[in-house]
Amino acid sequence: MPATFEGFGLKLLYPDNWKLVPRGDDEGDQGATFDLPSGGFVSIETLPITRGDDELVDEITNMLREQYTDVESDEVHLTGAADDERCVDLSFYHLDLVVFSRIVLLDAPASTRDQMPIAGRILVQFQAESRDFDANEMVFTALLKQIRDCE
């Protein structure tokens, strides 16, 4: 039976073996992070209208480059993505593992903007070791579809 997340205008089903991580006071209530049982995570953040996509992608990429060497970056187009949706796949080595991090930026649905008028975009980041990423990619795709279909 899937679990349900409700927050910032979104209602999302997710696997019941994912753990919703409590947010610290300094993190605010404009996002959610789910830990995967295999060690990866999914993060969803609402972003103000004033933040540009390039700025956000560069910020995340640079943060990863500070921690890991040889971070590779590729712009990709996802099936079902709107024209204004942006997706960047990052990959890097951690210990002896290849880690994938997918960054997706999409317009905040009306239900989110109704609750948070300054919300312009939603950032979704999926990150896991390559085999776990592949094993969960269909779940990631379903989660994105739920966000796209929110009203």
HELIX and SHEET records of a PDB file:
HELIX    1   1 ASP A   25  GLU A   27  5                                   3    
HELIX    2   2 ASP A   53  GLN A   67  1                                  15    
HELIX    3   3 ALA A  110  GLN A  115  1                                   6    
HELIX    4   4 SER A  130  ASP A  149  1                                  20    
SHEET    1   A 2 ALA A   3  GLY A   7  0                                        
SHEET    2   A 2 LEU A  10  TYR A  14 -1                                        
SHEET    1   B 7 LYS A  19  VAL A  21  0                                        
SHEET    2   B 7 GLY A  31  ASP A  35 -1                                        
SHEET    3   B 7 PHE A  41  PRO A  48 -1                                        
SHEET    4   B 7 ALA A 119  GLU A 129 -1                                        
SHEET    5   B 7 LEU A  97  ASP A 107 -1                                        
SHEET    6   B 7 ARG A  86  HIS A  94 -1                                        
SHEET    7   B 7 GLU A  72  VAL A  76 -1                                        
END                                                                             
